[in-house]
Structures are given as structure tokens and as C-alpha cells.
Amino acid sequence: MLKQRFARVVLRDLRHRRVPQQGSLWNQPLTQAHVWQARFYDFVVYTKKKRMEKLGYMHRNPVERGLVLEPEQWGWSSFRHYACDERGPVLVDEPLRADMKVHALPQNDSSAA
């Protein structure tokens, strides 16, 4: 739903505010009305088999891209959580308590008047 709303706003604005001097965001004509690439879509993972498939893809992706030699070397990965039961920068199944910092408002000094 979020992606649909975003695409509608972007496409509507582009249609109404076409400036010939400004470059286009897409190589294809705007009449095709696509913002997101067709091969990327979101879905809910219901089965353990599909979950393992997707986790494996995510963990291997930095290796496939040549960014690291082993999945555990990628700092922003949940690999070490699953493989070594280590906590890292990517939290998995951990509820985070929202801490709201409240700053004191400056006091209005009415005695200085």
C-alpha cells in the first residue's frame, strides 16, 4: 500500500510538473506509469523453508557482490545471530523499548521584565 501511494504521488507530480530542462528519473516514457521495478515485490514469508531460503539469499548477497569473502564479515547482517547466536547491530526478534528523551523547556524569566 505504501509503495502504491508513493508511486501515485510521484507519477501525478511528474505529469503535472514536466520541465523539459530537467532530466527524467526513468529511461522509459512516463506513459508506462511504473515507479517500482516489476521483479521486486514484497510478500509475507509463511513457511520455515521459504524463511531459510530468504535468509540464505540475504546472507550470501554481500559475498556475491564481492563486498566480503564470508557472510559473517558483513557488519550489517543477521548472519552471526543465526550461525553463532551472537548479538550484533541487526537485532533479531528482540523487542526494543522506545526511549523518549524529553528536554526541559527554557524557563520564561518573568522577573527580568
BELSUL-V295332 format. One record per residue. D_FIRST is the distance of its C-alpha to the first C-alpha in Angstrom with 1 decimal. Layout:
BEGIN
d_first={D_FIRST:D_FIRST}
END
This chain:
BEGIN
d_first={0.0:3.8:5.4:5.1:6.2:8.6:9.9:10.7:12.5:14.3:15.4:16.5:18.5:20.0:21.2:22.8:24.3:25.7:28.6:30.9:32.2:28.8:27.7:24.6:21.7:21.8:24.8:23.6:23.8:21.0:21.4:19.5:16.2:14.7:13.6:12.7:15.6:15.4:17.0:14.4:11.6:10.6:12.0:13.9:17.6:19.8:23.2:25.6:26.5:23.0:22.7:26.0:25.1:22.1:24.1:27.0:25.0:23.7:27.3:29.0:26.8:28.9:32.0:31.0:30.2:33.7:32.7:34.6:37.0:35.8:32.4:33.9:34.8:31.2:30.9:27.1:27.0:26.9:29.7:32.5:30.9:30.7:34.0:36.2:34.6:34.6:32.4:31.0:28.6:25.6:25.6:24.9:24.6:26.2:25.1:25.6:27.0:25.7:28.8:28.7:31.5:33.1:35.6:38.5:38.7:41.8:44.6:45.8:49.5:51.2:54.7:54.7:54.8}
END
